Amino acid sequence: SANAGITLSAATLVPGGQLTVTGTGFKPGSKASFTLHSTPVLLGTATADARGVVTLQVTLPVDVAPGEHSIVIDGVGVDGKSRQVSASLTITAAATAAVTTASSTQAAGDDLASTGANATKLGGMAVLLLIAGAVVFAVTRRRAASH
């Protein structure tokens, strides 16, 4: 079959979903690359173990378009020749995609990091405005006292 030598942990995923890709029949110790196709996106590389198995755990890009895609593993076969295996993957634009992305982002702490950066900028601006206000107050008070 077309999928001989490759297995995916899921046949259907949402953008940003988790996927484990496993390929067999690769030369032990050789490197293999894992690519998401339609518009090719390199997902990563793995080194074949003593049994010739390559495995990659990956999070799909959040901007991958819904539709039919394929995962392709390119490497060196046990016979020393190039080996390519592929499997189909369907990306859905489910409403849960936004929820999944938001919850995984919060779990990773990304939201907190960006909020902290904005708070730092706003805090810096507030301090500058307070200093400027104090200077203006002091100058006007001195003028009033000297009259």
ROROLO-902830 format. One record per residue: residue in one letter; x, z negated, y of N, C-alpha, C, O in turn. Coordinates in steps of 0.001 Angstrom, whole numbers, padded with zeros to 6 digits, always signed. Example, Ala and Ser with C-alpha at 12.3 -4.5 7.8 and 13.67 -1.06 7.14 Angstrom:
REM ROROLO-902830
A+013190-007800-005690+012300-007800-004500+013200-007800-003300+014236-008465-003319/S+012850-007080-002250+013670-007140-001060+012900-007870+000030+013409-008039+001138/
//
This chain:
REM ROROLO-902830
S+000838+000000-001191+000000+000000+000000+000876+000000+001245+002085-000218+001174/A+000235+000251+002394+000971+000301+003661+001507-001074+004035+002481-001177+004781/N+000878-002133+003523+001286-003489+003865+002276-004094+002871+002592-005279+002979/A+002771-003323+001915+003723-003852+000935+004955-004369+001664+005552-003663+002477/G+005333-005623+001362+006541-006184+001966+006319-006916+003268+007284-007358+003891/I+005056-007062+003708+004801-007790+004953+003482-008547+004827+002501-008033+004290/T+003481-009778+005333+002236-010544+005390+002122-011186+006763+003119-011589+007361/L+000886-011275+007253+000573-011921+008527-000293-013139+008225-001121-013102+007315/S-000107-014211+008980-000908-015421+008771-002348-015233+009228-003216-016031+008875/A-002612-014186+010012-003974-013874+010467-004075-012379+010697-003104-011747+011112/A-005253-011800+010430-005470-010368+010667-006105-010126+012030-006050-009015+012558/T-006713-011175+012601-007361-011078+013909-006946-012277+014742-006986-013416+014277/L-006547-012008+015983-006103-013068+016893-006563-012774+018305-006947-011650+018628/V-006519-013800+019144-006754-013633+020568-005401-013560+021267-004406-014030+020714/P-005335-012976+022482-004072-012980+023220-003550-014411+023361-004326-015325+023642/G-002257-014611+023170-001655-015937+023245-001767-016725+021946-001324-017872+021879/G-002361-016114+020898-002538-016797+019616-001240-016932+018843-000275-016212+019099/Q-001221-017868+017888-000050-018124+017048-000100-017254+015798-001162-017082+015199/L+001042-016708+015405+001111-015830+014245+002417-016074+013500+003472-016241+014112/T+002333-016091+012164+003536-016133+011338+003615-014809+010602+002668-014409+009925/V+004757-014123+010735+004981-012830+010095+006094-012998+009077+007154-013534+009399/T+005862-012539+007837+006864-012641+006783+007093-011264+006181+006142-010550+005862/G+008358-010898+006028+008728-009629+005404+009607-009883+004198+010385-010837+004178/T+009485-009023+003184+010301-009173+001976+011052-007872+001712+010718-006822+002260/G+012083-007964+000854+012852-006787+000473+013988-006457+001418+014479-005328+001424/F+014413-007428+002218+015509-007200+003159+016819-007717+002571+016826-008636+001752/K+017924-007115+002999+019247-007495+002500+019557-008923+002954+019507-009208+004151/P+019875-009824+002021+020206-011203+002397+021301-011241+003468+022309-010541+003369/G+021081-012075+004496+022053-012216+005580+021920-011189+006681+022571-011320+007717/S+021086-010156+006489+020919-009133+007524+019867-009578+008537+019002-010399+008229/K+019952-009017+009766+018987-009337+010818+017864-008320+010789+018083-007144+010496/A+016660-008780+011094+015502-007888+011192+014796-008182+012505+014753-009329+012950/S+014237-007138+013131+013495-007328+014380+012003-007188+014122+011575-006398+013281/F+011223-007964+014857+009771-007991+014737+009200-007456+016052+009498-007988+017121/T+008384-006410+015974+007855-005780+017177+006345-005623+017075+005817-005247+016028/L+005652-005919+018183+004218-005674+018297+004051-004273+018860+004620-003952+019904/H+003273-003433+018180+003102-002058+018637+001711-001785+019130+000753-002457+018749/S+001623-000923+019871+000836-000045+020708+001870+000257+021769+002565+001270+021692/T+001980-000622+022770+003129-000581+023665+004124-001549+023031+003846-002746+022963/P+005289-001058+022560+006209-001946+021827+006657-003167+022633+007120-003047+023767/V+006509-004345+022018+006971-005603+022595+007768-006315+021509+007226-006645+020454/L+009063-006556+021766+009893-007268+020795+009442-008721+020749+009441-009415+021765/L+009061-009169+019563+008595-010544+019392+009736-011481+019024+009656-012683+019277/G+010807-010939+018424+011945-011763+018048+012684-011163+016869+012337-010087+016382/T+013711-011875+016417+014494-011442+015262+014630-012614+014303+014457-013772+014683/A+014943-012292+013055+015178-013323+012045+016242-012809+011082+016428-011601+010932/T+016930-013730+010438+017942-013378+009447+017346-013569+008053+016733-014596+007761/A+017535-012570+007206+017003-012637+005841+017696-013752+005057+018915-013911+005124/D+016897-014519+004312+017455-015588+003489+018044-015008+002197+018091-013790+002028/A+018486-015871+001298+019147-015435+000054+018229-014582-000827+018707-013804-001653/R+016900-014732-000650+015954-013936-001429+015554-012644-000717+014760-011866-001245/G+016105-012409+000489+015759-011194+001237+014474-011317+002027+013844-010313+002359/V+014076-012564+002334+012829-012812+003070+013150-013139+004526+014032-013948+004812/V+012421-012500+005443+012526-012803+006881+011178-013362+007329+010126-012852+006943/T+011218-014415+008149+009989-015024+008653+010165-015315+010137+011220-015772+010577/L+009105-015041+010900+009118-015326+012334+007779-015936+012717+006721-015374+012434/Q+007841-017100+013369+006630-017703+013937+006644-017355+015412+007638-017579+016102/V+005530-016801+015898+005504-016280+017260+004157-016552+017913+003123-016632+017250/T+004204-016690+019229+002989-016750+020047+002852-015375+020686+003763-014902+021365/L+001714-014743+020466+001502-013412+021041+001472-013496+022561+001066-014517+023116/P+001900-012425+023245+001816-012419+024716+000359-012600+025151-000548-012085+024497/V+000128-013326+026249-001238-013546+026718-001832-012284+027331-003050-012183+027477/D-000987-011321+027691-001491-010096+028317-001627-008930+027337-001786-007787+027766/V-001566-009198+026022-001719-008124+025040-003168-007629+025102-004107-008425+025136/A-003332-006310+025118-004656-005699+025256-005472-005858+023980-004921-005775+022882/P-006769-006083+024108-007635-006137+022929-007611-004793+022197-007421-003747+022816/G-007806-004830+020875-007850-003598+020090-006968-003689+018862-006507-004762+018472/E-006747-002519+018261-005932-002432+017042-004458-002327+017412-004082-001524+018265/H-003643-003124+016781-002198-003129+016993-001531-003160+015626-002204-003250+014600/S-000212-003086+015618+000512-003277+014366+001753-004106+014650+002331-004054+015736/I+002138-004866+013643+003385-005636+013682+004352-004878+012780+004036-004580+011629/V+005523-004571+013308+006516-003807+012556+007783-004640+012423+008261-005220+013398/I+008325-004695+011201+009615-005346+010972+010611-004242+010628+010400-003470+009693/D+011703-004179+011398+012783-003222+011150+014022-003991+010738+014385-004983+011370/G+014672-003529+009674+015890-004186+009223+016608-003350+008192+016444-002131+008143/V+017412-004011+007361+018185-003356+006310+017624-003806+004972+017504-005002+004708/G+017283-002842+004133+016751-003160+002811+017836-003627+001864+019025-003533+002170/V+017415-004139+000695+018386-004617-000293+019312-003492-000748+020421-003752-001213/D+018863-002242-000616+019692-001094-001007+020681-000685+000082+021444+000265-000095/G+020669-001419+001237+021598-001107+002327+021070-000059+003284+021713+000217+004297/K+019925+000533+002999+019322+001543+003883+018328+000862+004821+017887-000262+004581/S+017982+001588+005916+017029+000966+006823+015683+000774+006152+015231+001582+005341/R+015061-000341+006530+013761-000698+005949+012818-001021+007091+013164-001761+008012/Q+011615-000455+007020+010586-000736+008012+009279-001005+007275+008866-000216+006425/V+008633-002115+007600+007327-002440+007039+006401-002777+008205+006851-003266+009241/S+005112-002516+008032+004177-002810+009119+002839-003272+008564+002493-002995+007415/A+002098-003979+009402+000763-004458+009059-000114-004369+010295+000362-004515+011421/S-001403-004128+010073-002363-004033+011175-002754-005411+011677-002800-006379+010917/L-003034-005481+012967-003457-006711+013607-004509-006340+014640-004304-005420+015431/T-005631-007047+014640-006682-006814+015626-006634-007922+016662-006631-009105+016322/I-006597-007532+017927-006630-008488+019030-008037-008444+019620-008523-007383+020013/T-008683-009604+019679-010033-009670+020235-009990-010284+021623-009120-011098+021934/A-010937-009883+022444-011050-010443+023794-012168-011469+023803-013072-011410+024636/A-012099-012415+022866-013150-013417+022744-013156-014352+023947-012128-014562+024591/A-014316-014905+024236-014443-015861+025339-013566-017078+025091-013155-017753+026035/T-013274-017361+023817-012441-018514+023497-010981-018269+023881-010179-019203+023879/A-010630-017035+024209-009240-016744+024570-008822-017567+025783-007731-018137+025794/A-009667-017637+026799-009323-018389+028006-009217-019882+027695-008325-020563+028200/V-010119-020381+026873-010105-021793+026509-008849-022120+025721-008183-023119+025992/T-008522-021274+024737-007326-021492+023918-006083-021498+024792-005223-022368+024653/T-005986-020512+025705-004818-020416+026568-004727-021644+027468-003646-022210+027636/A-005855-022063+028048-005840-023209+028956-005422-024477+028219-004607-025242+028732/S-005964-024713+027026-005638-025943+026317-004187-025934+025842-003521-026969+025886/S-003688-024786+025388-002301-024756+024929-001349-024887+026115-000264-025450+025978/T-001751-024366+027287-000908-024501+028481-000853-025962+028904+000214-026468+029250/Q-002002-026645+028879-002008-028062+029259-001179-028872+028287-000445-029774+028690/A-001293-028553+026997-000532-029290+025994+000962-029122+026228+001749-030040+025998/A+001340-027931+026690+002762-027683+026935+003231-028309+028245+004434-028384+028497/G+002292-028761+029081+002668-029405+030338+002917-028416+031456+003395-028809+032520/D+002605-027129+031248+002854-026134+032290+002031-026417+033537+002534-026269+034651/D+000759-026826+033368-000083-027092+034524+000499-028226+035359+000496-028162+036588/L+000992-029255+034697+001567-030374+035428+002805-029942+036195+003018-030380+037325/A+003607-029102+035605+004821-028660+036284+004482-027887+037544+005100-028114+038584/S+003511-026973+037481+003191-026183+038663+002506-027038+039716+002720-026826+040909/T+001681-028006+039299+001031-028902+040258+002089-029749+040962+002018-029963+042172/G+003056-030223+040209+004121-031019+040802+004905-030237+041835+005264-030772+042884/A+005175-028966+041543+005921-028127+042480+005129-027955+043762+005703-028035+044848/N+003812-027718+043667+002982-027550+044857+002895-028855+045640+002945-028840+046870/A+002766-029982+044945+002683-031274+045608+003980-031560+046359+003955-032132+047448/T+005099-031169+045786+006382-031371+046451+006441-030583+047748+006873-031103+048777/K+006005-029324+047701+005992-028486+048912+005060-029080+049954+005418-029186+051127/L+003853-029472+049522+002892-030051+050462+003405-031367+051018+003240-031641+052207/G+004028-032190+050172+004581-033455+050626+005671-033237+051663+005737-033954+052661/G+006524-032248+051429+007585-031914+052387+007014-031469+053720+007507-031854+054780/M+005955-030644+053656+005306-030175+054888+004684-031365+055636+004781-031448+056860/A+004055-032273+054906+003413-033436+055521+004458-034297+056230+004230-034755+057349/V+005600-034518+055583+006667-035311+056195+007169-034636+057470+007373-035300+058486/L+007367-033315+057417+007818-032583+058611+006801-032705+059743+007175-032913+060897/L+005514-032577+059413+004477-032694+060440+004434-034104+061022+004244-034264+062227/L+004609-035135+060181+004638-036510+060675+005815-036729+061619+005671-037368+062661/I+006979-036198+061252+008170-036332+062106+007942-035622+063436+008252-036159+064500/A+007386-034389+063364+007121-033631+064593+006124-034384+065470+006290-034448+066688/G+005090-034953+064854+004103-035720+065619+004726-036938+066273+004418-037254+067422/A+005603-037626+065546+006267-038811+066096+007151-038439+067277+007213-039170+068266/V+007838-037300+067176+008705-036849+068270+007856-036541+069504+008190-036966+070610/V+006765-035805+069318+005881-035468+070438+005317-036750+071064+005273-036869+072289/F+004894-037692+070247+004358-038964+070746+005412-039713+071558+005128-040222+072642/A+006631-039774+071021+007704-040501+071706+008044-039847+073048+008260-040545+074038/V+008094-038516+073084+008435-037794+074318+007342-038009+075370+007647-038287+076530/T+006070-037883+074971+004995-038073+075936+004925-039524+076415+004564-039760+077568/R+005251-040474+075594+005226-041879+075963+006343-042173+076966+006147-042927+077919/R+007526-041567+076741+008635-041764+077675+008291-041171+079028+008575-041771+080066/R+007664-039967+079019+007269-039328+080289+006273-040208+081023+006375-040388+082237/A+005303-040761+080289+004281-041603+080905+004930-042897+081478+004541-043370+082545/A+005902-043442+080762+006565-044676+081194+007447-044404+082412+007604-045289+083253/S+008030-043198+082533+008938-042915+083653+008157-042575+084920+008755-042563+085995/H+006855-042300+084854+006086-041969+086062+005665-043179+086774+005009-043087+087812/
//
